Amino acid sequence: MSWRDSPTKRLRASGIVNKKSRGATMYTEVTENEFIEAFRTWQGGQYKNNFSYYGLIALYENFEEYEESTGEKIEFDMVGICCEYSEYESIQEFNNAYGKEWTLEELKDHTEVIEFEKLIQAKDFANNRKINSFIILDF
């Protein structure tokens, strides 16, 4: 079974899913904009470079999809997300970081991979380009 088939397992393993503790738990809903803004500004912007704008949108949508498919609420833990997930612009960048040659398909069989398209803006809009990036649940 791949990580894609077990979202509860992967999110619990990463500490993102709130584990029931003593007493009731109160939640505040976080919108996509609040989610993105938190990474940009919390503790003086300490986490603003962990993920791109497009990566944050992909993460938010991934967590939202998880909640909708399972009915289970996710606790927003920015530090936990930053510790457990990493963004890469290419498989080559990932391979350099991990020191092993993987294909994207092999990586998907090993861990959660969130793929998204990222816009790279040039000084003149005519040279803007899109690249396929991804975020992984670190292992």
Secondary structure, DSSP 8 states (H G I E B T S, - for coil): --GGG-HHHHHHHHT-B----SS--------HHHHHHHHHHHHHHTTTTSS-HHHHHHHHHHHHHHHHHH---B---HHHHHHHEEEESSHHHHHHHHTS---HHHHHHHS-EEEEEEEE--SSGGG-EEEEEEEEE--
